[in-house]
Amino acid sequence: MLDRTQQDWRSLSASLVIEGRAFVNGLYRDALSGETRPTTSPADGRTLTDIAVCGPEDADEAVRLARKTFESGAWSDMAPADRKMVLVRWAELIESHADEIALLECLDVGKPIADTTGVDVPSAVRTIRWSGEAIDKIYDEIPPTPKDTLALVQRLPLGVVAAITPFNFPLSTTAWKLAPSLATGNSVVLKPALNTSLSALRIAGLASEAGLPDGVLSVLPGTGSQLGSHLALHDDIDGLTFTGSTGVGKLLMRYSGESNLKRVFLELGGKSPNIVFADADLDKAAAFAATAVFYNGGQTCTAGTRLIVEEPIVDEFLDKVVEHSRDWRPGDPLDPNTTMGPMIDQGQLDTVAQYVDIGRSEGASLVAGGQQVMADSGGYYHEPTIFSGVDSNMRIAREEIFGPVMSVMSFSDADEAVAIANDSIYGLAGAVWSRDINTAHKVAAAVRVGTMGINNYFGGDITVPFGGFKQSGNGRDKSIHAFHDYTELKTTWIEFD
């Protein structure tokens, strides 16, 4: 993959067949209204294909088929070992089409091809394969009960699940949602972000090829205001899983209460703290500090956008971070040497520019970046941006920007570092850097987030749960814990004569 040149990837993209229709009942088809919308590449603004814009009528049909298939038992009652083999075959098919899917993700999202080939596709394959392999290794329970009784506790599928995924990691988050929900026997209606639907549509066809029965999985591109809200309010959907903004997550919770009290699992925003003590390996910590913010152009819910540095080393450490930020210059995503692509669209580019202006007006010092770049490309590129002299009352320290903007703050001792870290409505991720094992563990334990790194950032894999505290959401993606979100506990109590 990575031995290909920029020109090689351009040649492949010219011959790429792109599917933009919805996937329903094992087939690609137009939206029932016939409505489409062009989807464009954020790298250069060119149209990739026309995407079906599905609406409530498409959702109703997909849910009806999902319910019918679920109740037929074609998937939900399939032997666990057989369901396992379908998911494993699906992972193998994605792996065999890795270049094609990586290219789709690169063009559709603007992710560097080095990331889609090296991270996104392998992650999706690993997620689906691991979840498939876990299916027949999860046991039900027989609790301790009085003599002459027997209690059985089973995990049963919820039924019909709606999954709504974001624009920033469409392939990875789709795998995080589909793998455990399908593994546990549910039928799923997936609504990918309308502007980044291509990889989800492609792997849905591969799922059918792997043996997933028709009707078990539908993929409906559409808007959040029409399709997303209709799914959230639908009375025949048993569970809803969502990754996206905190504001939309709150709305979906409300919709659950207004409809059938469907279970709602949310992975939402973040303003993650990255805490660096003076005794840390400063070179390694500085490199990771830049990665934590500028990877994926900062369009990452776990981005370590609050860099909290011990006072004696602030200036020295900031110089190192600024130097490492130069490794994250935006460029053509089809170039294997590119580390950072564009913002997803003009709206997100404008949002980043507005926050840069806010940071200046609040009195923070702009020490690097701050400008749109490569405007003549037709894409939406913004350079890595670093503010120093930030305090927790500033909007750039409190609000999720979803772009390559770092806010640098200082602390005098561990207690103050923890206080700054926890002074947020969010609690998704973070990290602490120190060679002192006591300091590192005490701080990591005290910071209220779902994932905390010690001397690393972005750590973890499919074996560990991912999700947040506070307004970063509830429920968990990844690991066996994700299986729990998509199942109901049923107790059967038996008394003997």
FENHU-V619449 format. One record per backbone hydrogen bond with DSSP energy under -1.0 kcal/mol. NH is the residue of the N-H (numbers start at 1). CO is the residue of the C=O. If there is no record, write none. Layout:
# FENHU-V619449
nh:NH co:CO
nh:NH co:CO
This chain:
# FENHU-V619449
nh:4 co:1
nh:9 co:5
nh:10 co:6
nh:11 co:7
nh:12 co:8
nh:13 co:9
nh:14 co:10
nh:22 co:29
nh:23 co:219
nh:24 co:27
nh:27 co:24
nh:29 co:22
nh:34 co:31
nh:37 co:51
nh:39 co:49
nh:41 co:46
nh:45 co:41
nh:48 co:39
nh:49 co:39
nh:51 co:37
nh:52 co:20
nh:53 co:35
nh:54 co:221
nh:59 co:55
nh:60 co:56
nh:61 co:57
nh:62 co:58
nh:63 co:59
nh:64 co:60
nh:65 co:61
nh:66 co:62
nh:67 co:63
nh:68 co:64
nh:69 co:65
nh:70 co:66
nh:71 co:67
nh:72 co:68
nh:73 co:70
nh:78 co:75
nh:82 co:79
nh:83 co:79
nh:84 co:80
nh:85 co:81
nh:86 co:82
nh:87 co:83
nh:88 co:84
nh:89 co:85
nh:90 co:86
nh:91 co:87
nh:92 co:88
nh:93 co:89
nh:94 co:90
nh:95 co:91
nh:96 co:92
nh:97 co:93
nh:98 co:95
nh:101 co:97
nh:102 co:98
nh:103 co:99
nh:104 co:100
nh:105 co:101
nh:106 co:102
nh:107 co:103
nh:108 co:104
nh:109 co:105
nh:110 co:106
nh:113 co:333
nh:115 co:112
nh:116 co:112
nh:117 co:113
nh:118 co:114
nh:119 co:115
nh:120 co:115
nh:121 co:116
nh:123 co:119
nh:124 co:120
nh:125 co:121
nh:126 co:122
nh:127 co:123
nh:128 co:124
nh:129 co:125
nh:130 co:126
nh:131 co:127
nh:132 co:128
nh:133 co:129
nh:134 co:130
nh:135 co:132
nh:137 co:134
nh:141 co:153
nh:149 co:146
nh:150 co:494
nh:152 co:492
nh:153 co:141
nh:154 co:490
nh:156 co:488
nh:158 co:486
nh:161 co:187
nh:162 co:239
nh:163 co:189
nh:164 co:241
nh:165 co:191
nh:173 co:169
nh:174 co:170
nh:175 co:171
nh:176 co:172
nh:177 co:173
nh:178 co:174
nh:179 co:175
nh:181 co:177
nh:182 co:178
nh:183 co:179
nh:184 co:180
nh:185 co:182
nh:186 co:181
nh:187 co:159
nh:188 co:216
nh:189 co:161
nh:190 co:218
nh:191 co:163
nh:196 co:193
nh:201 co:197
nh:202 co:198
nh:203 co:199
nh:204 co:200
nh:205 co:201
nh:206 co:202
nh:207 co:203
nh:208 co:204
nh:209 co:205
nh:210 co:206
nh:211 co:208
nh:212 co:207
nh:216 co:213
nh:218 co:188
nh:219 co:23
nh:220 co:190
nh:228 co:223
nh:229 co:224
nh:230 co:226
nh:231 co:227
nh:232 co:228
nh:233 co:229
nh:238 co:160
nh:239 co:160
nh:240 co:263
nh:241 co:162
nh:242 co:265
nh:243 co:164
nh:244 co:267
nh:249 co:245
nh:250 co:246
nh:251 co:247
nh:252 co:248
nh:253 co:249
nh:254 co:250
nh:255 co:251
nh:256 co:252
nh:257 co:253
nh:258 co:254
nh:259 co:255
nh:261 co:256
nh:263 co:238
nh:265 co:240
nh:267 co:242
nh:268 co:472
nh:274 co:306
nh:275 co:431
nh:276 co:308
nh:277 co:433
nh:280 co:277
nh:282 co:280
nh:285 co:281
nh:286 co:282
nh:287 co:283
nh:288 co:284
nh:289 co:285
nh:290 co:286
nh:291 co:287
nh:292 co:288
nh:294 co:290
nh:295 co:291
nh:297 co:294
nh:298 co:295
nh:299 co:296
nh:300 co:298
nh:303 co:300
nh:304 co:292
nh:305 co:303
nh:306 co:272
nh:307 co:407
nh:308 co:274
nh:309 co:409
nh:310 co:276
nh:311 co:411
nh:313 co:310
nh:314 co:311
nh:317 co:313
nh:318 co:314
nh:319 co:315
nh:320 co:316
nh:321 co:317
nh:322 co:318
nh:323 co:319
nh:324 co:320
nh:325 co:321
nh:327 co:324
nh:328 co:325
nh:331 co:340
nh:335 co:332
nh:338 co:335
nh:343 co:380
nh:349 co:345
nh:350 co:346
nh:351 co:347
nh:352 co:348
nh:353 co:349
nh:354 co:350
nh:355 co:351
nh:356 co:352
nh:357 co:353
nh:358 co:354
nh:359 co:355
nh:360 co:356
nh:361 co:357
nh:362 co:358
nh:363 co:360
nh:364 co:359
nh:365 co:388
nh:367 co:386
nh:368 co:386
nh:373 co:381
nh:377 co:374
nh:378 co:375
nh:380 co:42
nh:383 co:371
nh:385 co:404
nh:386 co:368
nh:387 co:406
nh:388 co:365
nh:390 co:408
nh:394 co:391
nh:397 co:394
nh:399 co:395
nh:405 co:403
nh:406 co:385
nh:407 co:305
nh:408 co:387
nh:409 co:307
nh:411 co:309
nh:417 co:413
nh:418 co:414
nh:419 co:415
nh:420 co:416
nh:421 co:417
nh:422 co:418
nh:424 co:422
nh:431 co:273
nh:432 co:453
nh:433 co:275
nh:440 co:436
nh:441 co:437
nh:442 co:438
nh:443 co:439
nh:444 co:440
nh:445 co:441
nh:446 co:442
nh:447 co:443
nh:449 co:447
nh:450 co:427
nh:451 co:428
nh:453 co:430
nh:455 co:432
nh:464 co:461
nh:466 co:477
nh:469 co:427
nh:471 co:425
nh:472 co:469
nh:473 co:470
nh:474 co:266
nh:477 co:466
nh:479 co:462
nh:482 co:479
nh:487 co:484
nh:488 co:156
nh:490 co:154
nh:492 co:152
nh:494 co:150
nh:496 co:148
